[in-house]
Amino acid sequence: LISLNTFFELCEVFGLILLSYISSKENYSLHEKAFIIFMLSSTFRMITCLILFRHLLYKLWLNNEIDEKNKKFRFQTSYQWKLRLFC
């Protein structure tokens, strides 16, 4: 899942680079495809990031590596903000 997340991140950057260098007036079809690549890869990257974050939080909680106060402060708050901004 980490490799998949990295792949989506690289696709997101690639799409953003294409959007930056290719004008929609020069080559509309390529610009449109770059935008689709950027939007889909950024969405899928955020979904895999949320899944990875949830697994990490659950694993740390199972191993008792974080106490309740630290867990809420470090992980749940960050996860909730990501979830709110994404959905």
Secondary structure by P-SEA (a helix, b strand, c coil): caaaaaaaaaaaaaaaaaaacccccccaaaaaaaaaaaaaaaaaaaaaaaaaaaaaaaaaaaaccccaaaaaaccaaaaaaaaaaac
